[in-house]
């Protein structure tokens, strides 16, 4: 935009710049003409910018919108039936989304579908069923046990308390547990109201409970005949609920709310009765304790007599058993004595035979040892004879060998002393000369010996 403004300004200045007159003008006329030209140029530049930036794009946009609307109208006119079908399908899909034509029965309820055309009623306990708007009507009922509490008569000062036969107002916490009869729900669902507790169970319980409690006293209701009243309520209420398509599970009576004055008097009377009952039970307990003591004494006496008789019988039985035992023990002892004598005789014979065997063994051992010694002596003599003969032969052979080879004596001596003396084998020296004179020379050895002899020292043999 800045570049366009600069270009427009430059073009305007070039176009609107006045020609240069050759004549000289005055200074004031020149300044006035220049100011008017500058103001007029700026206005023209702004108008040109507005025309280019806003007027021309808006005009092109209007032309494009007009052409698009004409094209859209022609397309709509051409595809009007298809658009109508698409719109109808969209409306049907939206209606199906808002009110689905299917209903699902869960495990804790029963679904009842009524057909408005033929009046048929079908009950479903599980699965999904078709529900068409305007044709089918669906209602759901819980199949679990439900509880109804008669809250109006729970308090003696409530809106509708029970009346006893004395005309006193009392409150009873009455609870009724009931459930829908699954087998008759399709038949009875047409007559079911929206709120079963308030419209069916409540009136039935009130119609039976109020007249029933009016036949009993407060004392009977409070403590004396609660179980009987509860049983009568169940027996009268069950058939009435069955006729309505319901099943009675149980009827229970909870807390009984009495008027304050009557409650205090009743509590005092009950306390006195409880005290009387306590005294009566205490006396009965004492009598029972006395009887128990008597019975324990009698039982102790009988137990002692029985124990004494049992002890005497035990002694008699023990004596008889000992007598019988001795009858069997004496022959057994006799047999033991005879057995020991026989064992002694057998031991004696065994010892004699053992001694004889030992003597015979020693004789045999002595004879064997003498024979072995004789054989050893003969073997030793024979060995010495052979060894002597072998030594004599060996010495004979060695003498012959030494005669032929005299150096064997020195070799043998060197072998014997090889671990202590270092030996050099040399030829046999001449008579009176040193054995190693042939190796070191006779003159050198003679000079050394003379020197040693002159000094009075003795030569040492070094290994």
C-alpha positions as CSV (number, residue, x, y, z in Angstrom):
1,X,0.0,0.0,0.0
2,X,2.9,2.4,0.8
3,X,4.5,1.6,-2.6
4,X,1.1,2.3,-4.4
5,X,0.7,5.5,-2.5
6,X,4.2,6.6,-3.5
7,X,3.7,5.7,-7.1
8,X,0.3,7.5,-7.2
9,X,1.9,10.6,-5.6
10,X,4.8,10.6,-8.1
11,X,2.4,10.2,-11.0
12,X,0.2,13.0,-9.7
13,X,3.1,15.3,-9.2
14,X,4.4,14.7,-12.7
15,X,1.0,15.2,-14.2
16,X,-0.1,18.3,-12.2
17,X,3.3,20.0,-12.1
18,X,2.9,23.5,-13.8
19,X,5.2,24.3,-16.7
20,X,8.2,26.5,-16.0
21,X,7.6,30.0,-17.3
22,X,10.5,31.8,-18.9
23,X,9.5,35.1,-17.3
24,X,10.5,35.8,-13.8
25,X,7.5,35.7,-11.2
26,X,7.3,37.3,-7.9
27,X,8.2,35.4,-4.7
28,X,4.6,35.5,-3.2
29,X,2.8,34.2,-6.3
30,X,5.3,31.3,-6.5
31,X,4.7,30.2,-2.8
32,X,0.8,30.4,-3.2
33,X,0.8,28.3,-6.3
34,X,3.1,25.7,-4.7
35,X,0.8,25.4,-1.6
36,X,-2.4,24.9,-3.7
37,X,-0.7,22.3,-5.9
38,X,0.5,20.3,-2.8
39,X,-2.9,20.2,-1.1
40,X,-4.8,19.2,-4.3
41,X,-2.2,16.4,-4.9
42,X,-2.7,14.9,-1.4
43,X,-6.5,14.8,-1.8
44,X,-6.2,13.1,-5.1
45,X,-3.8,10.6,-3.8
46,X,-6.1,9.7,-0.9
47,X,-9.1,9.3,-3.3
48,X,-7.1,7.1,-5.6
49,X,-6.0,4.9,-2.8
50,X,-9.6,4.5,-1.5
51,X,-10.8,3.7,-5.0
52,X,-8.1,1.0,-5.5
53,X,-8.2,-0.5,-2.0
54,X,-11.9,-0.5,-1.2
55,X,-14.2,0.4,-4.1
56,X,-12.8,-1.8,-6.8
57,X,-12.5,-5.0,-4.5
58,X,-16.1,-4.5,-3.2
59,X,-17.4,-4.2,-6.7
60,X,-15.6,-7.4,-7.8
61,X,-16.9,-9.2,-4.7
62,X,-20.5,-8.1,-5.4
63,X,-20.2,-9.3,-9.0
64,X,-18.8,-12.7,-7.8
65,X,-21.6,-13.1,-5.2
66,X,-24.3,-12.3,-7.8
67,X,-22.8,-14.9,-10.2
68,X,-22.5,-17.4,-7.4
69,X,-26.2,-16.9,-6.3
70,X,-27.4,-17.2,-9.9
71,X,-25.4,-20.5,-10.3
72,X,-26.7,-21.8,-6.9
73,X,-30.3,-21.0,-7.8
74,X,-29.9,-22.8,-11.1
75,X,-28.3,-25.8,-9.3
76,X,-31.1,-25.9,-6.7
77,X,-33.7,-25.7,-9.4
78,X,-32.0,-28.5,-11.3
79,X,-31.6,-30.9,-8.2
80,X,-34.7,-29.9,-6.2
81,X,-36.1,-33.4,-6.0
82,X,-32.8,-34.9,-4.8
83,X,-32.4,-32.1,-2.2
84,X,-36.0,-32.8,-1.0
85,X,-35.2,-36.5,-0.5
86,X,-31.9,-35.7,1.3
87,X,-33.8,-33.3,3.6
88,X,-36.5,-35.9,4.3
89,X,-33.8,-38.6,5.1
90,X,-32.0,-36.1,7.4
91,X,-35.3,-35.4,9.3
92,X,-35.9,-39.1,9.7
93,X,-32.4,-39.7,10.9
94,X,-32.7,-36.9,13.4
95,X,-36.0,-38.2,14.7
96,X,-34.5,-41.7,15.0
97,X,-31.6,-40.3,17.0
98,X,-33.8,-38.3,19.3
99,X,-36.3,-41.1,19.8
100,X,-34.7,-44.4,18.8
101,X,-37.1,-47.1,17.4
102,X,-35.5,-49.7,19.7
103,X,-35.7,-50.5,23.4
104,X,-33.4,-52.8,25.4
105,X,-34.4,-54.7,28.5
106,X,-31.7,-55.1,31.1
107,X,-31.3,-57.9,33.7
108,X,-32.9,-56.0,36.5
109,X,-36.1,-54.9,34.8
110,X,-38.9,-56.2,32.6
111,X,-40.0,-54.3,29.4
112,X,-43.6,-54.2,28.4
113,X,-44.5,-53.2,24.9
114,X,-48.2,-52.4,24.1
115,X,-49.5,-52.3,20.5
116,X,-51.9,-49.3,20.1
117,X,-53.4,-50.8,16.9
118,X,-54.5,-54.3,18.0
119,X,-54.1,-53.9,21.8
120,X,-51.6,-56.8,22.3
121,X,-49.2,-56.5,25.2
122,X,-45.9,-58.4,25.3
123,X,-43.4,-58.6,28.2
124,X,-39.6,-58.9,27.6
125,X,-37.0,-59.7,30.3
126,X,-33.9,-59.5,28.1
127,X,-32.9,-58.4,24.6
128,X,-33.8,-55.5,22.2
129,X,-37.3,-55.0,20.8
130,X,-38.6,-52.8,18.0
131,X,-40.6,-49.7,19.1
132,X,-42.3,-47.7,16.4
133,X,-43.4,-44.2,17.4
134,X,-47.2,-43.8,17.3
135,X,-47.7,-47.6,17.2
136,X,-45.9,-49.0,20.2
137,X,-45.9,-47.9,23.8
138,X,-43.2,-49.1,26.1
139,X,-43.1,-49.2,29.9
140,X,-40.4,-50.5,32.2
141,X,-40.8,-52.2,35.6
142,X,-38.2,-53.2,38.1
143,X,-38.2,-56.9,38.9
144,X,-36.2,-56.6,42.0
145,X,-37.8,-56.5,45.4
146,X,-39.1,-53.1,46.4
147,X,-39.8,-51.6,49.8
148,X,-42.8,-49.6,50.9
149,X,-42.8,-47.7,54.2
150,X,-45.9,-46.3,55.8
151,X,-44.3,-43.1,56.9
152,X,-47.6,-41.4,57.8
153,X,-48.2,-43.9,60.7
154,X,-44.6,-44.2,61.9
155,X,-45.0,-41.6,64.6
156,X,-47.6,-41.2,67.3
157,X,-47.7,-37.4,66.5
158,X,-47.5,-37.9,62.7
159,X,-50.2,-36.9,60.2
160,X,-52.0,-40.3,60.3
161,X,-51.0,-42.4,63.4
162,X,-52.6,-45.8,64.2
163,X,-55.4,-46.1,66.8
164,X,-55.5,-48.8,69.4
165,X,-58.6,-50.3,70.9
166,X,-58.2,-47.9,73.8
167,X,-58.4,-44.9,71.4
168,X,-54.7,-44.0,71.8
169,X,-52.6,-42.8,68.9
170,X,-49.5,-44.9,68.3
171,X,-46.8,-45.0,65.6
172,X,-45.6,-48.2,64.0
173,X,-42.6,-48.4,61.6
174,X,-44.3,-50.8,59.1
175,X,-42.3,-52.0,56.2
176,X,-43.6,-54.1,53.3
177,X,-41.3,-55.8,50.8
178,X,-43.0,-56.7,47.5
179,X,-42.2,-57.5,43.8
180,X,-43.9,-57.6,40.5
181,X,-45.4,-60.9,39.3
182,X,-43.4,-61.6,36.1
183,X,-46.0,-64.2,34.9
184,X,-48.9,-61.7,35.0
185,X,-47.2,-58.5,34.2
186,X,-48.3,-58.6,30.5
187,X,-51.9,-59.0,31.6
188,X,-51.9,-56.5,34.5
189,X,-49.6,-53.8,33.0
190,X,-52.6,-52.0,31.4
191,X,-54.0,-51.3,34.9
192,X,-50.7,-50.4,36.5
193,X,-50.2,-46.7,37.4
194,X,-47.0,-44.9,37.1
195,X,-46.1,-45.0,40.8
196,X,-47.0,-48.5,42.1
197,X,-45.9,-47.7,45.7
198,X,-48.1,-44.7,46.0
199,X,-51.1,-45.8,43.9
200,X,-51.3,-49.5,44.6
201,X,-49.2,-50.8,47.6
202,X,-49.8,-47.8,49.9
203,X,-53.7,-47.8,49.8
204,X,-53.7,-51.6,50.2
205,X,-51.4,-51.5,53.2
206,X,-53.4,-48.7,54.8
207,X,-56.7,-50.4,54.2
208,X,-55.5,-53.5,56.1
209,X,-53.2,-52.1,58.8
210,X,-55.4,-49.4,60.3
211,X,-58.4,-51.7,61.0
212,X,-56.1,-54.4,62.2
213,X,-54.2,-52.3,64.7
214,X,-57.6,-50.9,66.0
215,X,-58.5,-54.4,67.3
216,X,-55.5,-54.6,69.6
217,X,-54.5,-52.8,72.7
218,X,-51.3,-50.8,73.0
219,X,-49.8,-53.5,75.3
220,X,-50.4,-56.2,72.7
221,X,-49.0,-54.0,69.9
222,X,-46.0,-53.0,71.9
223,X,-44.9,-56.3,73.3
224,X,-47.5,-59.0,73.6
225,X,-48.7,-60.0,70.2
226,X,-46.3,-58.4,67.7
227,X,-45.7,-61.7,65.9
228,X,-49.4,-62.5,65.7
229,X,-50.2,-59.0,64.3
230,X,-47.3,-59.3,61.8
231,X,-48.6,-62.7,60.7
232,X,-52.2,-61.4,60.2
233,X,-50.9,-58.5,58.2
234,X,-49.0,-60.9,55.9
235,X,-52.0,-63.2,55.5
236,X,-54.4,-60.4,54.6
237,X,-52.1,-58.4,52.4
238,X,-50.8,-61.2,50.3
239,X,-54.0,-62.1,48.4
240,X,-54.8,-58.4,47.9
241,X,-51.5,-57.7,46.3
242,X,-51.7,-60.9,44.3
243,X,-55.0,-59.7,42.8
244,X,-53.2,-56.5,41.7
245,X,-50.4,-58.5,39.9
246,X,-47.9,-58.1,42.8
247,X,-46.2,-60.6,45.1
248,X,-45.7,-60.0,48.8
249,X,-42.3,-60.9,50.1
250,X,-42.4,-60.0,53.8
251,X,-44.0,-57.6,56.3
252,X,-42.0,-56.4,59.2
253,X,-42.9,-54.2,62.2
254,X,-40.2,-52.0,63.5
255,X,-40.2,-49.5,66.3
256,X,-43.5,-48.7,68.1
257,X,-43.9,-45.0,69.0
258,X,-46.1,-44.5,72.0
259,X,-47.5,-41.3,73.5
260,X,-45.2,-39.8,76.1
261,X,-47.5,-40.3,79.1
262,X,-48.4,-43.8,78.2
263,X,-44.8,-44.6,77.4
264,X,-43.7,-43.6,80.9
265,X,-46.5,-45.6,82.5
266,X,-45.8,-48.5,80.3
267,X,-42.1,-48.4,81.1
268,X,-42.9,-48.3,84.9
269,X,-45.3,-51.2,84.5
270,X,-42.9,-53.2,82.5
271,X,-40.1,-52.5,85.0
272,X,-42.3,-53.8,87.8
273,X,-43.2,-56.8,85.8
274,X,-39.6,-57.4,85.0
275,X,-38.7,-57.1,88.6
276,X,-41.5,-59.6,89.5
277,X,-40.3,-61.9,86.8
278,X,-36.7,-61.5,88.1
279,X,-37.8,-62.4,91.6
280,X,-39.7,-65.4,90.4
281,X,-36.8,-66.6,88.2
282,X,-34.5,-66.0,91.2
283,X,-36.6,-68.2,93.4
284,X,-36.8,-70.9,90.7
285,X,-33.1,-70.7,90.4
286,X,-32.6,-71.1,94.1
287,X,-34.9,-74.1,94.2
288,X,-33.0,-75.6,91.3
289,X,-29.8,-75.0,93.1
290,X,-31.1,-76.8,96.2
291,X,-32.3,-79.7,94.1
292,X,-29.0,-79.7,92.3
293,X,-27.1,-79.8,95.6
294,X,-29.2,-82.7,96.8
295,X,-28.8,-84.6,93.6
296,X,-25.0,-83.9,93.7
297,X,-24.8,-85.3,97.3
298,X,-26.8,-88.4,96.3
299,X,-24.7,-88.8,93.3
300,X,-21.5,-88.5,95.4
301,X,-22.8,-91.1,97.8
302,X,-23.7,-93.5,95.1
303,X,-20.4,-92.8,93.4
304,X,-18.4,-93.6,96.6
305,X,-20.4,-96.8,97.2
306,X,-19.9,-97.8,93.6
307,X,-16.2,-97.0,93.9
308,X,-15.9,-99.1,97.1
309,X,-17.6,-102.0,95.5
310,X,-15.5,-101.6,92.4
311,X,-12.3,-101.5,94.6
312,X,-13.4,-104.7,96.4
313,X,-14.2,-106.4,93.2
314,X,-10.8,-105.3,91.9
315,X,-9.0,-106.8,94.9
316,X,-10.9,-110.1,94.5
317,X,-10.2,-110.2,90.9
318,X,-6.5,-109.3,91.5
319,X,-6.2,-112.1,94.1
320,X,-7.8,-114.6,91.7
321,X,-5.6,-113.4,88.9
322,X,-2.5,-113.8,91.1
323,X,-3.5,-117.3,92.1
324,X,-4.0,-118.2,88.5
325,X,-0.8,-116.5,87.7
326,X,1.1,-118.5,90.4
327,X,-0.3,-121.7,89.0
328,X,1.3,-120.9,85.7
329,X,4.5,-119.3,87.2
330,X,5.6,-122.3,89.3
331,X,5.8,-124.8,86.4
332,X,7.5,-122.0,84.5
333,X,10.1,-121.5,87.2
334,X,10.7,-125.3,87.4
335,X,11.3,-125.3,83.7
336,X,13.6,-122.4,84.0
337,X,15.7,-124.2,86.6
338,X,15.9,-127.3,84.5
339,X,16.8,-125.2,81.5
340,X,19.6,-123.5,83.4
341,X,21.0,-126.9,84.5
342,X,21.0,-128.1,81.0
343,X,22.6,-124.9,79.8
344,X,25.4,-125.4,82.4
345,X,26.0,-128.9,81.3
346,X,26.1,-127.8,77.7
347,X,28.4,-125.0,78.6
348,X,30.8,-127.4,80.4
349,X,30.9,-129.8,77.5
350,X,31.4,-126.9,75.1
351,X,34.3,-125.6,77.2
352,X,36.0,-129.1,77.3
353,X,35.6,-129.5,73.6
354,X,36.9,-126.0,73.1
355,X,40.0,-126.7,75.2
356,X,40.7,-130.0,73.4
357,X,40.3,-128.3,70.1
358,X,42.7,-125.5,71.2
359,X,45.3,-128.0,72.3
360,X,45.1,-129.9,69.1
361,X,45.4,-126.7,67.2
362,X,48.5,-125.7,69.2
363,X,50.1,-129.1,68.4
364,X,49.3,-128.7,64.8
365,X,50.7,-125.2,64.8
366,X,53.9,-126.3,66.5
367,X,54.4,-129.2,64.1
368,X,53.8,-126.8,61.2
369,X,56.2,-124.2,62.6
370,X,59.0,-126.8,63.1
371,X,58.5,-128.1,59.6
372,X,58.5,-124.5,58.2
373,X,61.7,-123.7,60.1
374,X,63.4,-126.8,58.8
375,X,62.4,-125.9,55.3
376,X,63.6,-122.3,55.9
377,X,67.0,-123.6,57.2
378,X,67.4,-125.9,54.2
379,X,66.5,-123.1,51.8
380,X,69.0,-120.8,53.6
381,X,71.7,-123.3,53.3
382,X,71.0,-123.9,49.7
383,X,70.9,-120.2,49.1
384,X,74.3,-119.7,50.8
385,X,75.7,-122.5,48.8
386,X,74.5,-120.9,45.6
387,X,75.6,-117.4,46.6
388,X,79.1,-118.7,47.5
389,X,79.4,-120.5,44.2
390,X,78.3,-117.3,42.4
391,X,80.7,-115.1,44.4
392,X,83.6,-117.5,43.7
393,X,82.8,-117.5,40.0
394,X,82.4,-113.8,40.0
395,X,85.8,-113.3,41.8
396,X,87.4,-115.7,39.4
397,X,86.1,-113.8,36.4
398,X,87.1,-110.4,38.0
399,X,90.7,-111.7,38.7
400,X,91.1,-112.7,35.1
401,X,89.7,-109.4,33.9
402,X,92.0,-107.4,36.2
403,X,95.0,-109.4,35.0
404,X,94.2,-108.3,31.5
405,X,93.1,-104.8,32.4
406,X,94.9,-103.4,35.5
407,X,93.3,-100.0,35.1
408,X,90.0,-101.4,36.2
409,X,91.1,-101.2,39.8
410,X,91.6,-97.4,39.5
411,X,88.3,-97.1,37.6
412,X,86.5,-99.0,40.3
413,X,88.0,-96.8,43.0
414,X,87.1,-93.7,41.0
415,X,83.5,-95.0,40.6
416,X,83.2,-95.5,44.3
417,X,84.6,-92.1,45.1
418,X,83.0,-90.3,42.2
419,X,80.6,-88.3,44.5
420,X,83.5,-86.9,46.6
421,X,86.7,-86.9,44.5
422,X,87.1,-85.7,40.9
423,X,89.1,-88.5,39.2
424,X,91.1,-88.4,35.9
425,X,92.1,-91.7,34.4
426,X,95.7,-91.8,33.3
427,X,98.2,-94.5,32.2
428,X,100.1,-96.4,34.8
429,X,103.2,-94.3,35.9
430,X,106.6,-95.5,36.1
431,X,107.8,-97.0,39.4
432,X,108.3,-94.4,42.1
433,X,106.6,-91.7,40.2
434,X,103.3,-89.8,40.8
435,X,100.2,-91.2,39.1
436,X,99.6,-88.0,37.3
437,X,103.2,-87.3,36.2
438,X,102.3,-88.2,32.6
439,X,99.7,-85.4,32.5
440,X,101.4,-82.5,34.4
441,X,105.0,-83.5,33.7
442,X,107.7,-85.0,35.9
443,X,109.9,-81.9,36.3
444,X,107.1,-79.6,37.4
445,X,105.7,-82.1,39.9
446,X,109.2,-82.9,41.2
447,X,109.9,-79.1,41.8
448,X,106.6,-78.7,43.6
449,X,107.2,-81.7,45.8
450,X,110.7,-80.5,46.7
451,X,109.4,-77.0,47.5
452,X,106.8,-78.4,49.8
453,X,109.3,-80.7,51.5
454,X,111.8,-77.9,52.0
455,X,109.1,-75.7,53.6
456,X,108.1,-78.5,55.9
457,X,104.4,-78.5,54.8
458,X,102.4,-81.5,53.9
459,X,100.5,-81.5,50.7
460,X,96.7,-81.7,51.0
461,X,94.5,-83.5,48.7
462,X,91.6,-81.2,47.5
463,X,88.5,-82.6,46.0
